[in-house]
Amino acid sequence: MNISFRQLQVFLAVYEAGSFTVAANGLHISQSAASKMVAELENQLGMTLFERTTRTVVPNDAAREFFEFAQDVTATMATAKRSITELITLERGRVSVAASPLMHYGLLAGPIASYRQRYPGIDFEIHECSTDETLDRVRSGVVDIGFCATDSEISGLEATVAIEDAMYAIVDDAHPLARRRSIRAAELLPYNYISLRDSYSIRRTLDQIFARTPLRFENHIEVGSLTAALGFARQGAGFLIVPGYAADIAQQWGMRRIAISDLASFRHRISLIRRRTTRLSVAARHWLAVLPQSFPLLK
């Protein structure tokens, strides 16, 4: 069996696009070349991978089984290529990091800027992603490292807790509770609650917390990003509950953070995510080695 790296790239592109034409355009090759390489791959494997019609290309069970293995190989090769092009002296290199926009703003900008002052030849490629997008980009090898909150084992990925944050209420400066330093959660019940959609890790953390308490907040405003939620709170539309790093940002933006005494034992955990089986590039490994200076839980 003599499967080429290019055949795997074309297979993955066709699998994800569901079209030879779209896949070929993305890879800057002809449609006939893409079709030929998939046919050669199928011949090597001794089985068909796609059900073809005049308009669509549908992966079959064999393709779905093969997809993860092909993805592993191409991700490993991509990492190897990056590593080979770097100098051991760290005179040059690249680290790619995925996290939410506010995690980059509140947690990662400082450590990355500090690292680049010491190693100006190391470039950083920043991916601003949702939790699910972060996991997908680490899994596929698009990025070296991700940061997100996850409450379960993730196939093929390794998660190490980097931060454990308490949860705080955020209100605008004119809110009736704005001058309070600490409250009980029930004191928030009379006010408008701004929540994130349940695809966000902060919302899932809060759902787990509230499942253990009798508290039930009615979602008066539900938004799709933490930035939007903070914007609504800043305009006096209601309150939200966020982890400490986001509460710090809220204060910078002129809002008030209030400790919630009866939720003090609960934590929002943010983990560093990496692939289990992929050897990271030289620059990424070195950055990981110094990260505990910023995130002691990683020691």
PyMOL commands that set and color helices and strands:
alter all, ss='L'
color gray80, all
select helices_A, chain A and resi 5-17+20-27+31-45+61-84+101-118+131-139+185-188+201-211+226-234+244-252+261-263+282-293+296-298
alter helices_A, ss='H'
color red, helices_A
select strands_A, chain A and resi 50-52+57-59+93-99+122-128+145-148+157-165+167-171+182-183+193-196+219-223+240-243+256-260+268-275
alter strands_A, ss='S'
color yellow, strands_A
deselect
rebuild
show_as cartoon
